[in-house]
Amino acid sequence: MKRRWSIARQLFVAHAVFIVILTAFIGTALFVDARDRSYVETEDRVLAVASAIADNPLVLQASSSPDPSILLQPYAQRVTADADLDFITIMDTDRTRWTHPTPSEIGKSYIGTIKPALNGERFTETSTGTLGPSVRAVVPVTDADGRVRALVAAGVTTSTIAIALQARLPAVLTLALAMLVAGSLVSWLLGRYLRRVTLGWGPEQLAQLFVYYDSMLHSVREGLLLVDPRGNLVLYNDHAAQLLGIPDEPSGPVQERRPRRLAELHLAPELGELLRTGRAAQDEIYVTDTRVLVVSQQPAVAPAAEGRKRAAMGSVVTVRDHTDLQVLGDELRTMHTLSDALRAQTHEHSNRLHTIVSLMELGRTSEALDFATKDLELSQRLTDEMIGAVDEPVISALLMGKAAQANELGIAFTVDASGGLSESALSVHDLVTVLGNLVDNALDAASAGASPRHVEVSVSRTGPAIVIEVADSGPGVPPGATNDILRHGYSTKQPGTHGRGIGLALVRQSVTRLGGTLTIGHREGAVFTVTIPLPPGRTPDGPQKTTDA
């Protein structure tokens, strides 16, 4: 298969051919111009010499003598030599030559035009005489009355002009050669530059590659972005625009989208900083107002060529929507909490069963039955109170699991519910995200605090809104960290702790998406208050119930 030329080679050859043609054209134009100038200069010179001879009184005086050649021939030869002309012919008005470079031609008729001169006009012409083709001037010799008494013809043969022109030819050729060399050098430098930036690929290959890349950008299910070193978003696909909230542009190929500065996109601060710095990143999680994104970024580096170092051309960014996976993760954490609660209850029930068996072995059957009945009533009462306090089954199950977890940690867990969550039309997933992460954060904080440890959860309706308040007995939020604690990646936990720095960021994201507010206060410990407006037409009411665990 014949290898196609690269853009650099095609441009170099095309430019070199153009320079050769241009040089030939300009050289020819310069040569023609020099030739025309030589003829014009010669005409001016011979006209000036002929006019000076015609104005000499010697010529008029000799024209009246019986033999003008005796006086005029020596004079004409002398002037011919001094003026560097090929001939000076002084003649009678009837064309009879009185002077000529060839003495044998004296007395013969002049060959050429004389009619304008007989009418008193000076003129120049190119014609052929006894010496061959020549550029000549013919000037009349007039007396005091203005009558033409004689004619003076002075000229230079074209061969002499050609010799003079050939003397100029080296300069013309040198100029043309200099243009050719300069143009070729520019073409070579331009070819080297194009070969470097196009990696030696031909236009057909680049066009085909671009079509492939454009199709790939549209077809992939992940967001793809290209960011240049100056912080401009130069290329992105439809999914990236959707995930990052980039305003829609008129439909068309990806290449027609205008570059955008990252500052124009209103990205999350941490995500914007990542794209601006161009640092390498692998599956990092970023929380926006509406989504949880998994972002990877790698530098786009041009391959080394011709001894040059590999240059960074920007960065390639992939963005995946992690929101659905985060919802599944929240549900998984809820199930994990419930399993921990079951494990704790299994441990407690194991102890109680051992107690009942031991009483029965000792023959105290009535005491064993009474112990089992009271234990069952206590467990059932706590379950009924928890379910009665919160009328949403999923949230009840979540809080039951958190209560068991709190009991295992030695933390008093109190739930105060007023109003119906089931009638609020709020998504259960959002409520699990908000309440679950706030309670987890409170349990961690209370565990780090001094005894007595407790966590209080309050769910109520204040006007057309649901208010969720979670308070703990922990050390509280450090001064000056109120804003940072809601940012993804910030945590007061020890480095390496699982889930570090994402829980409260997810709470903030969910609350923002629902149009609510999140405030952080302080009583005994930290107090997180979430206010979520209810959809229009929803006004949940219900009896107030309090449950302690």
C-alpha positions in Angstrom: 0.0 0.0 0.0 1.4 3.3 -1.0 2.2 5.5 1.9 0.3 8.9 1.8 2.3 12.1 2.2 1.9 14.0 5.5 0.5 17.5 5.6 4.0 18.8 6.2 5.4 17.1 3.1 2.5 18.1 0.9 2.7 21.7 2.0 6.5 21.8 1.5 6.2 20.5 -2.0 3.3 22.8 -2.9 5.1 25.8 -1.4 8.3 24.9 -3.1 6.6 24.6 -6.5 4.8 27.9 -5.9 8.1 29.6 -5.0 9.8 28.3 -8.1 6.9 29.5 -10.3 6.8 32.9 -8.5 10.6 33.2 -8.8 10.4 32.5 -12.5 7.6 35.0 -13.0 9.3 37.7 -11.0 12.6 37.0 -12.7 11.0 37.3 -16.1 9.2 40.5 -15.1 12.5 41.9 -13.8 14.3 40.9 -17.1 11.5 42.5 -19.3 11.5 45.6 -17.1 15.3 45.9 -17.4 15.1 45.4 -21.2 12.4 48.1 -21.6 14.4 50.4 -19.3 17.5 49.9 -21.4 15.6 50.8 -24.6 14.1 53.9 -23.0 17.4 55.0 -21.6 19.0 54.4 -25.0 16.3 56.4 -26.8 16.8 59.3 -24.4 20.5 59.2 -24.8 20.6 59.1 -28.6 18.0 61.8 -28.8 20.0 64.1 -26.5 23.2 63.5 -28.6 21.4 64.1 -31.9 19.8 67.3 -30.5 23.1 68.6 -29.4 24.7 67.9 -32.8 21.8 69.6 -34.6 22.2 72.7 -32.4 25.9 73.0 -33.2 26.4 75.9 -35.7 29.1 73.9 -37.4 26.5 71.5 -38.8 24.3 74.3 -40.2 27.4 76.0 -41.7 28.7 72.8 -43.2 25.4 72.0 -44.8 25.8 75.1 -47.0 29.3 74.2 -48.2 29.9 72.4 -51.5 31.3 69.2 -49.7 29.8 69.0 -46.1 31.5 65.6 -45.5 35.0 67.2 -45.3 33.9 69.1 -42.1 31.3 66.8 -40.7 32.8 63.3 -41.0 35.7 63.9 -38.6 33.3 65.7 -36.2 30.8 62.9 -36.3 33.4 60.2 -35.7 34.8 62.1 -32.7 31.3 62.6 -31.2 30.4 59.0 -31.9 33.4 57.8 -29.9 32.9 60.3 -27.1 29.2 59.5 -26.7 29.7 55.7 -27.0 27.3 55.5 -29.9 27.4 53.1 -32.8 26.8 55.7 -35.5 26.0 59.3 -36.2 24.7 60.1 -39.6 24.3 63.7 -40.8 22.4 63.9 -44.1 20.8 66.2 -46.5 17.0 66.5 -46.6 17.0 64.2 -49.6 18.5 61.3 -47.5 22.0 61.8 -48.9 24.5 60.8 -46.2 27.3 63.3 -45.4 28.7 61.1 -42.6 28.7 57.4 -41.7 30.9 55.0 -39.7 31.6 53.2 -43.0 33.1 55.7 -45.4 31.9 53.8 -48.4 28.3 54.6 -47.4 28.8 58.4 -47.6 26.9 59.8 -50.5 24.3 57.0 -50.5 20.8 57.3 -49.3 19.9 57.0 -45.6 17.7 54.0 -44.7 15.0 54.8 -42.3 12.2 57.3 -41.5 12.8 61.0 -41.9 9.3 62.4 -42.7 8.6 63.6 -39.1 12.0 65.3 -39.0 11.3 67.1 -42.3 8.2 68.5 -40.6 10.4 69.9 -37.8 9.8 67.1 -35.2 12.3 65.1 -33.2 11.5 61.4 -32.9 13.0 58.0 -32.1 12.5 54.6 -33.6 13.8 51.1 -33.9 14.7 50.2 -37.4 17.2 48.2 -39.5 19.9 49.9 -41.4 23.3 49.1 -42.8 24.6 48.2 -39.4 21.6 46.1 -38.5 18.7 46.7 -36.1 19.3 49.8 -34.0 17.6 52.3 -31.7 18.0 55.7 -33.3 16.9 59.4 -33.0 16.4 61.7 -35.9 16.5 65.5 -35.3 16.1 68.3 -37.9 18.8 71.0 -38.4 17.0 74.3 -38.9 18.2 77.8 -39.8 17.2 81.1 -38.3 14.0 81.1 -40.4 13.0 77.6 -39.1 13.6 75.9 -42.4 15.0 72.4 -42.2 18.4 72.5 -43.8 19.7 69.0 -42.8 19.0 66.0 -40.6 21.0 64.3 -37.8 20.5 60.6 -37.0 22.3 59.1 -34.0 21.8 55.5 -32.9 22.9 52.4 -31.0 22.5 48.9 -32.4 20.3 46.4 -30.6 23.3 44.1 -30.1 25.0 46.7 -28.1 21.8 47.1 -26.0 21.7 43.3 -25.5 25.3 43.4 -24.3 24.4 46.0 -21.7 21.3 44.1 -20.7 23.4 40.9 -20.2 25.5 42.9 -17.8 22.4 43.4 -15.7 21.3 39.8 -16.0 23.5 38.5 -13.1 21.9 40.9 -10.7 18.4 39.8 -11.8 19.4 36.1 -11.5 21.0 36.7 -8.1 17.8 38.3 -6.8 15.6 35.5 -8.2 17.9 32.9 -6.6 17.8 34.7 -3.3 14.0 34.6 -3.4 14.1 30.9 -4.2 16.4 30.1 -1.4 14.5 32.2 1.1 11.2 30.7 0.1 12.5 27.2 0.2 13.9 27.8 3.7 10.6 29.2 4.9 8.8 26.2 3.4 11.2 23.8 5.1 10.8 25.5 8.5 7.0 25.5 8.1 7.1 21.8 7.1 9.1 21.0 10.3 6.6 22.8 12.4 3.6 21.1 10.8 5.3 17.7 11.0 5.7 18.2 14.7 2.2 19.4 15.5 0.5 16.9 13.2 2.7 14.0 14.2 3.5 13.4 10.6 -0.1 12.4 9.7 -1.7 13.2 6.4 -4.9 15.3 5.9 -7.0 12.2 5.0 -5.8 10.4 8.2 -6.5 13.4 10.4 -10.0 13.8 8.9 -10.7 10.1 9.4 -9.4 10.2 12.9 -11.5 13.3 13.8 -14.6 11.6 12.5 -13.8 8.6 14.7 -13.2 10.7 17.8 -16.3 12.8 17.2 -18.4 9.6 16.9 -16.8 8.2 20.0 -17.5 11.4 22.0 -21.2 11.2 21.2 -21.5 7.5 21.8 -19.8 7.0 25.2 -22.0 6.9 28.3 -19.4 8.8 30.3 -18.7 12.5 30.3 -15.5 13.4 28.4 -13.7 16.7 28.5 -10.5 18.2 27.1 -9.0 21.1 29.1 -6.1 23.1 27.6 -3.2 24.4 29.8 -4.8 27.8 30.0 -7.9 26.5 31.7 -10.2 26.5 28.7 -12.7 23.7 28.1 -11.9 23.1 24.5 -14.0 19.9 23.9 -16.7 18.1 25.7 -19.5 15.6 24.8 -23.2 15.7 25.5 -23.1 13.6 28.6 -20.4 15.9 30.1 -22.6 18.9 29.4 -25.5 17.2 31.2 -23.5 16.2 34.3 -21.7 19.5 34.7 -24.7 21.7 33.8 -23.0 23.3 30.8 -25.6 25.5 29.0 -27.0 24.0 25.8 -25.6 25.3 22.4 -27.2 25.0 19.0 -27.0 21.4 17.9 -24.1 20.5 15.7 -20.8 18.6 15.7 -18.6 18.6 18.8 -16.0 20.6 17.0 -18.3 23.6 16.4 -18.7 24.2 20.2 -16.8 27.3 21.3 -14.2 26.9 24.0 -15.4 27.9 27.4 -13.4 29.2 30.4 -13.8 27.1 33.5 -14.8 30.2 35.5 -17.9 30.5 33.3 -19.3 27.0 34.3 -20.0 27.6 38.0 -18.5 24.2 39.0 -18.0 23.0 42.5 -14.9 24.7 43.9 -13.0 21.4 44.4 -13.9 20.2 40.9 -13.0 23.5 39.3 -9.6 23.5 41.1 -8.9 19.9 39.8 -9.6 20.9 36.2 -7.5 24.1 36.5 -4.4 22.4 38.0 -4.5 19.5 35.5 -3.1 17.1 38.2 -3.6 13.4 37.7 -6.6 11.9 39.5 -8.2 8.5 39.6 -11.8 7.9 40.6 -12.1 10.9 42.9 -15.6 11.7 44.2 -16.9 15.3 43.9 -20.3 16.4 45.3 -22.2 19.1 43.4 -25.5 20.6 44.2 -27.4 17.9 42.5 -25.1 15.0 41.8 -22.3 12.8 43.1 -19.6 12.6 40.4 -16.6 10.3 40.0 -13.9 12.1 38.2 -10.6 10.8 36.6 -8.1 13.1 35.0 -4.9 12.4 33.1 -2.5 14.8 31.4 -2.6 14.8 27.6 1.1 14.7 26.5 2.3 14.9 22.9 4.8 12.2 22.0 8.4 13.1 21.8 9.8 13.8 18.3 13.1 14.9 16.8 14.8 15.3 20.2 12.1 17.4 21.7 10.7 16.8 25.1 7.2 15.6 25.6 5.0 18.6 25.9 1.8 18.8 27.9 -1.1 19.7 25.7 -3.7 19.9 28.5 -5.7 17.1 30.3 -8.3 14.5 29.5 -11.1 14.2 32.0 -13.8 11.5 32.4 -16.9 12.2 34.5 -19.3 9.5 35.8 -22.6 10.0 37.6 -22.3 8.3 41.0 -25.6 9.5 42.3 -27.5 6.3 41.8 -24.7 4.3 43.2 -24.6 6.6 46.2 -28.3 5.9 46.8 -27.6 2.2 46.7 -24.7 2.8 49.1 -27.0 4.6 51.5 -29.5 1.7 51.4 -26.6 -0.7 51.9 -25.4 1.3 54.9 -28.9 1.2 56.3 -29.0 -2.6 55.9 -25.6 -2.8 57.5 -26.9 -0.8 60.5 -29.9 -3.1 60.7 -27.6 -6.2 60.6 -25.5 -4.7 63.4 -28.7 -4.1 65.4 -29.7 -7.7 64.8 -26.3 -8.9 65.8 -26.5 -6.9 69.0 -30.0 -8.1 69.7 -28.9 -11.7 69.0 -26.2 -11.3 71.6 -28.7 -9.9 74.1 -31.3 -12.6 73.4 -28.6 -15.3 73.7 -27.9 -14.1 77.3 -31.6 -14.0 78.1 -32.2 -17.5 76.6 -29.3 -18.8 78.8 -31.0 -17.2 81.8 -34.4 -18.7 81.0 -32.8 -22.2 80.4 -30.9 -22.0 83.6 -34.1 -21.1 85.6 -35.9 -24.0 84.0 -33.1 -26.3 84.8 -33.3 -25.1 88.5 -37.0 -26.0 88.4 -38.1 -22.3 88.7 -40.5 -22.5 85.7 -42.8 -19.7 86.8 -39.9 -17.3 87.3 -38.5 -18.3 83.8 -42.0 -17.7 82.2 -42.4 -14.3 84.0 -38.8 -13.2 82.9 -39.5 -14.2 79.3 -42.9 -12.5 79.3 -41.6 -9.2 80.6 -38.6 -9.3 78.2 -41.0 -9.8 75.3 -43.3 -7.0 76.4 -40.3 -4.6 76.8 -39.0 -5.4 73.3 -42.4 -5.2 71.7 -43.2 -1.9 73.5 -39.9 -0.3 72.2 -40.6 -1.5 68.7 -44.2 -0.3 68.8 -43.2 3.1 70.1 -40.5 3.5 67.5 -42.9 2.6 64.7 -45.6 4.8 66.2 -43.3 7.8 66.5 -42.3 7.7 62.8 -45.0 6.6 60.4 -42.6 6.0 57.5 -41.6 2.2 57.7 -38.2 2.7 56.1 -37.3 5.6 58.4 -38.6 3.6 61.4 -36.4 0.7 60.4 -33.4 3.1 60.0 -34.0 4.6 63.4 -34.5 1.2 65.1 -31.1 0.1 63.7 -29.5 3.4 64.8 -31.1 2.9 68.3 -29.6 -0.6 68.5 -26.2 0.8 67.4 -26.5 3.6 70.0 -27.3 1.1 72.7 -24.3 -1.0 71.8 -22.1 2.1 72.0 -23.6 3.1 75.3 -25.3 6.2 73.9 -28.8 7.2 74.9 -30.9 7.6 71.7 -34.1 9.7 71.7 -36.5 10.2 68.9 -39.1 13.0 69.0 -41.5 13.0 66.0 -44.4 15.3 65.2 -46.2 15.2 61.9 -46.4 12.5 59.2 -43.4 11.8 57.1 -45.4 9.4 54.9 -47.7 12.3 53.8 -44.8 14.7 53.1 -44.3 13.5 49.5 -40.5 13.6 50.1 -38.4 10.9 48.6 -37.6 8.1 51.1 -34.1 7.9 49.6 -33.6 11.6 50.3 -34.8 11.2 53.9 -32.5 8.2 54.4 -29.6 10.2 53.1 -30.3 13.2 55.3 -31.3 11.5 58.5 -29.0 8.5 58.2 -25.8 10.6 57.7 -26.8 13.1 60.4 -27.4 10.4 62.9 -24.1 8.6 61.9 -22.3 11.8 62.4 -24.0 12.4 65.7 -23.1 8.9 67.0 -19.5 9.4 66.0 -19.4 12.7 67.8 -21.1 11.4 70.9 -18.7 8.5 71.1 -15.8 10.9 71.2 -17.5 13.0 74.0 -17.6 12.5 77.7 -20.3 10.6 79.6 -23.3 10.8 79.7 -23.5 10.3 76.0 -26.7 10.9 74.1 -28.1 11.7 70.7 -31.5 13.4 70.2 -33.4 13.2 66.9 -36.4 15.5 66.3 -38.7 15.5 63.3 -41.5 18.1 63.2 -43.5 20.4 60.9 -43.0 24.1 61.2 -45.4 25.8 58.7 -45.1 24.3 55.2 -41.8 22.6 55.9 -40.4 19.5 57.6 -37.7 20.3 60.2 -35.2 17.6 61.1 -32.9 18.3 64.1 -30.1 16.0 65.3 -28.2 17.0 68.4 -25.4 15.1 70.2 -23.3 15.4 73.3 -20.0 15.4 71.5 -17.3 18.1 71.4 -19.2 20.2 68.7 -18.0 21.7 65.5 -14.6 23.4 65.7 -14.7 27.2 65.5 -14.3 28.4 62.0 -15.1 25.0 60.5 -18.8 25.5 60.0 -18.5 25.9 56.2 -15.6 23.5 55.7 -17.4 20.6 57.5 -20.0 20.5 54.8 -17.4 20.3 52.0 -16.5 17.0 50.5 -13.2 15.6 51.8 -13.3 17.5 55.1 -13.6 15.5 58.3 -12.7 15.6 61.9 -12.3 11.8 61.9 -8.9 10.2 62.0 -7.3 9.9 58.5 -8.0 6.5 56.8 -11.5 6.2 58.4 -14.0 4.7 56.1 -16.5 7.2 54.6 -14.4 10.1 55.8 -15.6 13.5 54.6 -18.5 12.5 52.5 -21.6 12.1 54.7 -22.3 15.8 55.5 -21.5 16.7 51.9 -24.2 14.3 50.7 -26.6 15.8 53.2 -25.9 19.3 51.9 -26.3 18.1 48.3 -29.7 16.5 49.1 -31.0 19.5 51.1 -29.9 21.9 48.3 -31.6 19.8 45.7 -34.8 19.8 47.7 -34.7 23.6 48.1 -34.1 23.4 51.9 -31.5 24.8 54.3 -28.9 23.3 56.7 -27.7 25.1 59.7 -25.2 24.2 62.4 -25.7 25.3 66.0 -24.4 24.4 69.4 -26.1 23.4 72.7 -24.3 20.7 74.7 -22.7 19.5 71.5 -23.3 20.1 67.8 -26.9 20.7 66.6 -27.7 20.1 62.9 -31.0 21.5 61.7 -32.4 20.7 58.3 -35.5 22.5 57.0 -37.1 21.1 53.9 -40.1 22.8 52.3 -43.1 20.6 51.5 -44.5 20.3 48.0 -47.6 22.5 47.4 -50.8 21.1 49.0 -48.9 18.9 51.5 -49.6 19.8 55.2 -48.8 16.7 57.3 -50.3 16.7 60.8 -50.3 14.1 63.5 -49.9 13.5 67.2 -46.6 14.1 68.8 -44.8 11.0 70.0 -41.5 10.6 71.8 -39.5 7.4 72.1 -36.4 6.8 74.2 -34.0 4.0 73.5 
